[in-house]
Amino acid sequence: MDYDHAYGARPLTTADPCVLHKYHQPAPWYNHLHHVLPMGWGGNPKGQTISVCPNGHTNLHAMLEEYRRMGGLPAWEFLRNFGPKERAWAAEGWLRMTQLELPGMEGV
């Protein structure tokens, strides 16, 4: 089963450098365009995107999901597993998400 069938869509890709990590070992073949406010959470397909490596993209979504699960800032024990730029961009995505009136976000 390929990526399209397993997940519904292939991530947007770019040759731009990763904004999260200066060095990669091994270097990724391509980077993803990550929507700062993910489209699945109300983001605009033409909204702000940043170029991130596949590992960084996975990390950002893991942190955003933890923000959502916790209803706010996750515990340091979780966040310390990620780099400072990853934490900053995840916090920005959470901030943007909480500024929208999305179903299930009441009281957050």
Rosetta blueprint (number, residue, H / E / L):
1 M L
2 D L
3 Y H
4 D H
5 H H
6 A H
7 Y H
8 G L
9 A L
10 R L
11 P L
12 L L
13 T E
14 T E
15 A L
16 D L
17 P L
18 C L
19 V L
20 L L
21 H L
22 K L
23 Y L
24 H L
25 Q L
26 P L
27 A L
28 P L
29 W L
30 Y L
31 N E
32 H E
33 L E
34 H E
35 H E
36 V L
37 L L
38 P L
39 M H
40 G H
41 W H
42 G L
43 G L
44 N L
45 P L
46 K L
47 G L
48 Q L
49 T E
50 I E
51 S E
52 V E
53 C L
54 P H
55 N H
56 G H
57 H H
58 T H
59 N H
60 L H
61 H H
62 A H
63 M H
64 L H
65 E H
66 E H
67 Y H
68 R H
69 R H
70 M H
71 G L
72 G L
73 L L
74 P L
75 A L
76 W H
77 E H
78 F H
79 L H
80 R L
81 N L
82 F L
83 G L
84 P H
85 K H
86 E H
87 R H
88 A H
89 W H
90 A H
91 A H
92 E H
93 G H
94 W H
95 L H
96 R H
97 M H
98 T H
99 Q L
100 L L
101 E L
102 L L
103 P L
104 G L
105 M L
106 E L
107 G L
108 V L
